[in-house]
Amino acid sequence: MSNTNRSGRGKNRRNSAASQGQGNAMASRQPGKSSRPSSRQQGKEVRPQGASLSAVRPKGRARESAPIEGLPVSKNEETVIDIIGMNHDGEGVGRANGYTLFVQGALPGETVRVRVMKTKKQYGYAKLLEIVKASPDRVSAPCPIYDQCGGCQIQHMSYAGQLAWKRQLVVDNLQRIGKLNVMVEDAGVQGDEANLNRLSEENVDQAAEPAISEEQGNGSNRIRLRLEGVMNDEAAAQGIRVLPTMGMDEPWRYRNKAQVPIGVAEGGLVGGFYAKGSHRIIDMETCLIQHEHNDEVVAKVKGIGSHLGISAYNEETGRGLLRHVVVKKAFRTGEMMLVLVTNGRDIPHKDEWIGSIREAIPHVASICQNVNKKQTNVIFGDETRVLWGRDVIYDYIGDVQFAISPRSFYQVNPVQTEVLYGKTVEYAGLSGKETVIDAYCGIGTISLFLAQHADQVYGVEIVPEAIEDARSNAMLNEMRNVKFEVGASEDVIPRWKEQGIEADVIVVDPPRKGCDPRLLDTILEMKPERVVYVSCNPSTLARDLRVLEDGGYRTVEVTPVDMFPHTVHVESVAMLVRS
């Protein structure tokens, strides 16, 4: 399960109210993956309670479009191809007589036999039938339901290979979309074979893998030395330095939050993830990227609910009670929160259910109910109440403490969040005298990190509830040099400027769609000495860096950070200075 919504998805700053389930599912088996879903633990597909077969299977075959003439391959044809790259969705990219084919499950450097499944004018899709020559990066995916659950997309790739690919994905976007100059010795560009990962439906040019070798150096001292030389012509000609992806020592069991849809099968509650392209629930007992305690809580809640006869929500009829089970785990403090998302306020056997949960899961500090009676795929409703315990749990990122409520946004990988924010502070180059603006502050996570090293920090966020959490977190940490305001950054920051507030550094951490164009204009008008851009989408990062560079800034360095191992998602931190 990934934060595909983050990972996956992508990042959601709207207090998680619109967050979806934690992964889709693969519809077909991919070679190289463990595939033994013979037991419930290994993933059984079930329909939500009351769902008819017609809701799961199409009533008739879709009318096929006429075949495209003149292509070197045809539908259902089998062929052997070399995989020359991997696109942003994790699909292998190959060529059949010059025609591009996307192949799920294939890795760069492999020779594979495929069956063409779908053709378009410029590219097509093929199914992996056989690996003729395997990549050195191919591994056996340890997850028993990897072939069904699409939460992870690249478990079949070695972790070192994942980190190298994610770095190259960033490089390719900077070059292709941003038209930015990347340092040649870092990018590993080899003539016509550059930009391997740019291959997608819109761009199917050939490219090649990077050679990664860059020493990280020592934090602020390294940044100061880099800044001393960045303004000369030689530094400009060298281009942007893209460092190796910062990965995890242990890239498993890193997620601190589970959001599990509930259904029913054989008279009992089941919970897991939706199969790709449908709302069939894949039941599961364990997820290898979830903290073990999250799996434990979900399993026990399902068992207790089944014993008490609790009904599962049916999307088609709008009936049934339990919609989702949401579990949050504080890694540092060990506290846990359980949120039962229900289709109504009344819970049958409520006291017995709460008592059984407390007895079975003694480390749960908070049991809450969220009521969502709307027929929607949005997880949370508007009403949340405490059934037992506190309304928040507490956790730390570095030395900063945070209160986590049922609906508040909090990064799902706390280990790598500290790495990401540490790099942000490093790139800000703070000496303790600066004024900093955090333009997408959320609940204040980055702002409070920056406030430890700056004279004054101003945070702005469009979601009122997030600002309330940010102010509470500032009070919790007794930080008085940080101020938060509700509103759109492009409206609030000019107002601050009129009040005499001048920023030395502006930090942006936008959602996947990137920065609002008006915010970029505002940054150029404010003219801070440095801009630090925290990105969850390499393509919008490249687009926005191009705008800032055209407006007088130079991108010095970019560091990819692997927040979601075994998925195709990558975060990046970019440092820009004013020319």
N, C-alpha and C positions, 0 to 999 in steps of 0.2 A: 504494500500500500504506500503510495507516495502522496506528497502534497501536490499532486498533479494540478489540483485546484490552486496550488500555490504557484507541486510539481505540476501539478498537474494540469499542479498542476501546480492556474497561477495564483499569484499573491492576492489575497483578498483583505482590504483594509476596512471593510464595512462591518466590523465587529462580528465577522463570521456568519452574519445572518443569512447570507446568500451562499454559504459554502455548501458544496455537494459532497457525495460519498467519496471515499478515499481511493478510488481507482475504478477503472472499467475492467473488462475482462477480455482476454483473447478468445476468439471464437474457435480457433483451430489449433491443433498441436503444432509446435515448432520443433524441428530436429535440434538435438543438443539439449533439450530440456527434460527433466525428470517428469514422467507422465504415468503415475500409478494412482489415479483418483478412485480407488476401489472402496474406500471407507469414507465415513463422514468427515474425519479429520483431514483427509486428502482432498476434500472439495466435492460436494455433491450439488448439482444444479437443481434448484427447486423454484417453483412459481410462487409469487406472493399469494397469500391466502385468498381463495376464491377466484383466482385468475383462470380464465378459460384458455384452452389451447389456441383459440383464435387470437388471443392477445399476445401469444408468444410466437406463433408461426404465421406467416403471411397466408391470406386466404387463397391466393393464386400466384402463379409465377409472374414476376414482373416482365413486361414486354421488353424484349431485348432490342437494342438499337442495331441498325444495319452495320455489318462489318466495314471497317475502313479499308479501302483498297490501296495497294501499293506498299503496305508495311512489310518489313522483312520477317515478321512473325505473325502468327494468327492465334486466335483464342483456342485454348486446349492443346496447343503445340508444346512438345517437350524439347528443351534445348539445354546445352551446357554453356555456362557463362562464367567469366571472372568478375568478382566483386571488387570494384575499384574505390568504393567509398561508402559512407553511411550518412543518411540525411538527418535532419533535425528531429524526425520522429523515431529514429533508431532503425530505420529500414536500410538493408544493404542495397547498394546501387551497382547495377551491372549493365553491360552492353551486349546486345545480340545484333551483330552486323550493323553496329552504329546506333541501334535503337535502344533507348534507355528503359530498363526494367527495375522496378522497386520490389525488393524481396524481403519480407518480414523474416527475421531470424538469421539472416546471412551477415557475415562479418567481413570487413575489408581484408583483402588478401586471399580470400577463399575462392576455390573453383567449385561451382555447385550445379546440380541438375535441377531444373525448375520446370513447372508447367505454367504457361501463360494463362492468366485468369481474366484479365481485362485489358483492353487496348484503347488508347486515345491517339490523337494525331502525333503528339510529340513524345509520349511515354506510355508505359503500361505497368501492370502489376502482375507478379508471378508468385506461385506457391513453391516453397522450398521442398524438394523431394529427396534429395540426397546431397551429402557433402562429399564431393570428390577429393578435395584437398582442403584440410581444416586450417584455420588461422592459428598461430601460436597463442593468440589471446582468447581462444575458445575454451570455455570451462563448462562443467556440468552444473546447471542451475540447482541449488540446494532446495529451493522451495517446491514442495510436492504439488502445488496448484499453480505453478508459474505459467503453465500452458493455458490456464483458464482465466486467471485474474490478471488484468492488465495494469495493475498498480505499479509494477516494475516492468520496464521494457528491455533492460540490457543485463539481466542477471547472467546470461550466457556469455558475457564478456568479462575477462579478468579485470580486477579493480584497477591495476596499473593501466590497462588499456582504456578503461572508462575515463580515467583522469586525463590521459593524453588526448583522447577524442574530444572531451569537453573543452580543453584548452584550444584545440584547433577549431572547434565550432565558434568560439569567440573570435579568434583570429580571422576566420573566413567572413564573418559578419562585418567586422570592422573594415575589411578590405572591399567586400562586394557591395554592401549597403551603404556604409559610411564613406567609401572611397578614401579611406585613411591610409596613411603610410605606416606599415608595421615593420619594425626592425627585422631585416632580412635574416640575420643569423638566428633570431628567435623563431621566426615564422616557419623556417624550413621550406621556403618556397623554392620550387625547382621548375622554372620555366612554365611550359604549358600544362604541367601537372599540378599546379597550385590549386588551393581552395577546395579540397576534397569534400568537405561537409556542406558546401553550398548547394549540393544537389538536392533539388526539391521539385515539386510539380511545376514551379514557375521557372526554374533554372536548372538545366540538366547538363551543364558543361562538365568536362572531366577535370579531376583534381587529384592531389596526393597528400599523404600523411606527413605530420611534422616530425622533426627531430627535436626533442625537448631537453634542454640543458641550460639551466639558469640558477645561479645561487641566490637565495632570497636575501641574504645580507642582514644587517642589524637595524631594524625599525627606523626610528626618527633620525639617527645619524646618517643612515643610508639615504633617506629622503632628502635631508638637507644637502648632502653632497650631490644628489641627482638634480635638485633645484638650482644649485650653483651653476651647473653646466647646461641647463635646459634652454637658456635664452640665446645661445650662440647658434650660428648657421649650421655648424657641424652636427650639433645635437638634433636640430630640426630635420636634417637630411637623413639621419639614422632612423628616425621614426619612433613609433610607440613601442615600448617594451611590454610584452605580454609574458608575465611570469608563469611558471608551472601551476597547475591547479592545486589548491590547498585541499588535500583529502583527509580522511579520517584514519586513525590507527586501527579502529575496529568499526568497519562500515556496516554493522548489523545492529538491530534492536535500538535504533536511534530515535524513533518517533515517540513523542510524549503525548500524542492525542490520537484516539481512535473514534471514528464516526461510523457506526455500523447499522445499516438498514435491517429491519426485522421482518421475517416472513414466517410461514408455517409449513411443516411437512410431517406426515405420519403422526399427526396429532400433537406435535411439539413445536416450540419456537426454534427457528433457525436464524442465523445472522451471519453476514459476511459482506460480499460485494456484488455489484451488478455485473452480469456478463456483458461483454462489449456489444454495444448497439441494442441492448434490450434492458428490461427490468427483471430478468430472471436473477434470483439471488443465488450466488455461490456460497454455500455454507462453509464455514471454516472454524477451526479451533485454534490455529496459531498463524501468526504472520511474522516472518523473520526480520522485518524492519520495524515492527512495533516492540515497545518495551514489554517484557514478559508479563508484568503485572496488568497491563491493559488487556492482553489476551485472557488472563485469569478472571478479571472482573466481568468481561463480556460473557465468557462461558458460564460463570456462576449465575449471572443475571438471567440468561436464557434458561438455565436449569430450574431456577426458583420460579420464574414466570410460568414455565410449562407445568410445574407441579401445582401451582395455584390456579391454573386454567386461564391465565391472562391471554387475551386475543391479540393477534397481530393485525396491524392496519392493512387494509386492502385499497390500493390506489384506484381501482376501477369503481368500486362501490362506495368508497368513502367511509366504510365501516371498519370496526376493529380498533383497538386501543393503542398498542405500542408501535410507534413508527421507527424510532431510532434509539440506540444506546450510544451515548457519548461518554468517553472516559478521558480524563486529563491526569497526567502524572507529573509531579514536580520532581525532577531528577535530583536536585541538591537536597531538598528537605525530606523527600520520600512521601509527601502528602499526595492524596488522590481525591479526585472529584468524580462523582457519577451523576450524569444527567439523563433522565428518562424523558424522551420526547413523546408526548401522547396526543391522541386525537380526542381531546376532552379533558376536563378538569378532574372528574371523578375517577379514582383508581380503586377497583375492587380489592378487598383484602389488603388495603394500604398498610396498616400497622404490621400485619403479619409479613408482608413483603419487605418492609423496611427492617424489621427485626431479623429476618432471615439473611438479608444482605449484610447487616452489621455483624452478625455472627459468623458468616462465611468469609467476609472480607474485612477484618478488623482494622486494616490500615487506611480504609476510606474515611476521609475527614469531612466530606460534604456529600449529601445526597439531595439533588435538586430535581424539579419537574419543570419542563418547558411545554407549554400547551400550544399546539399548532393544529387548528381545525380546518385549515385551508387545503383544498385539493391542488397541491403544488409539489414540485420536487425540491423546493427550498426546505432545508432541514429544520430551522428554528422558527417558532412563532414569536409573537410579541410579548407573551406573558411568561415570566419565570418566577418560581417560588421555591423556597427551601423546604424540603421535607424533613431533613434532619441535619444537624451539624452547622457549619459556618456557610456563609454565602460566597466565600472565596477560599482558595488555597494559596500558599506562598511559595515562591521559588526565587532563585538567584541566577543572574547572568553576570559572571565576574563578581564584583563586590556590590552590585546593585540588586536590591530586592524588589520583586514585583508581586502584586496581588492579582490573581487570575480568577476571573468570574466565569460563569457558564458560557457567556457569549463573547467575551473579550478576545481580541486577536492576540496570539502569543506564538512566537516562532516554534515550529514543531520539532526542530533539531537543536536543542539547547547547547550541545557541545560545539557544533559548527557556528551557531549564532555568535558565540563568544569570539570565535576566530574571525568571523565576518566583521563584527563591530570593532574588534581590535585593529583590523586592517583599515577600517574607516577612520578611527582616531589617528592612526599612524599617517595616513594620507592627508588628514587635516593639518598636520604639522603644528600642533598647538603648543604654546609656551606658557599658557596661563593668563595671557593678556588680551586674548582675542574675543571678539563678538561673533557668535556663530548662529546661523539660521538653519533650522531643520525643516525643510519644506513639505515633507510628507511624514509627520512625526508619529502618527498612529497613537499608541498608548504611551509613547515617550521612551521607548527602549533605547534608540540611538541617542536621543536628546540627553538622557541621563548619563549615558556613557561619556558623551562629549562634555557635559557639565563638570565632570571630575577634573578636566584638563583646561577648561576655558574660563574666561572672566564672566561671560554672560551668554546664555543660550536662549533662543526664541524658537518655539515649536508651533507649527500651524498644521491643522488637519480639518478636513471638511465634515467629519463625522462627530457630532456633539458627544455621543457616548464615549468615544475614544479619548476625547479631550478630558472628560471627567475622570477616566481611568488614569490619564497622564498626570493630571494634577494630584490625584490621590497617591500615585507612585512617587511623585516628587516629595510630597509630605511624608510618606513612609520612610524615605531615605534622608529626610531633613535637608534637602537641597533647595536653597533659596535663590540660587543664581540662574534659575530657569523659569521661563514664563511661557504659558500655552494659550493659544487663541483659536477659536472655531472659525472656519471660513476657508475659502479657496485661496491657495497660496498666491495666485496671481492678483488677487484683490487685497489680501492682508499685507503682503510684503511692501507694496508701494505705500500703503498707509503708514507702515512703520517707518519708511524712509522719510515721509513728510514729518514724522515726529522726531526726526533726528537720529534714528537708529541706522547705523552704517555697519554692514556685515563684512568682516575680514574673510570669512569662509561661509559658503552655502553648501549644505548637504542635501541631496535629494535621494529618496528611496521610493520611486513611484511604483504603481502596479504594472502589470505586464504590458499595458498599452503605452507605457512610457510617460514622459512629461507632457503636460498641456502646453501647446505652442505659446500661449500667453505667459506661462511661467518662464519658459526659455527667454522670451523677450524681456521679462522682468529681471532675470539674472544678468542679462547683458546690460541693462540699464543700471543695475546696482553696482556692477563692476567690482565684485569681491576679488581679492588676490588669488583665492583658490576655490575651486569647486570640486566636491567629492560626489561622484555619482554611484549609487548602489543600485544594481540592476538585477532583475530576475528574468530578463528577456534579452539575449544578445542582439536581436535584430532591432528592437527599439532603442537599445543603448547606442548602437552604431548610428542610427538615424539622428538621435539627439546630440551625440558628440559632433557630428558633422555640422549641425546648426551652431553649436557653441564655438567650434573652431572657426567657422566662417565669421563669427562675431568677435573674434579676437582672442580666443583661448587656445592653448596648446595641450593636447592630451599627452601626458608624460608616461604614464604607466597604468596597466590594467592587470589586476589579479583575479583569476577565476577562483571561486570557492565552491566546493562540492557540498551543498546543503542536503542533497537527496541522492545518496549513493544508490546505484542500480536502476536509476531512472534517467531519462534524457534531459532532465532539467539542470541548469547551472546558474549560479549567482556570480556576479562580477562586481568588483570595486574599481572605479577609474579615478585617477587623480589628474586634474586639469589646473593649469596656471595661466594667469593673464599675460598675454604677450606685451 
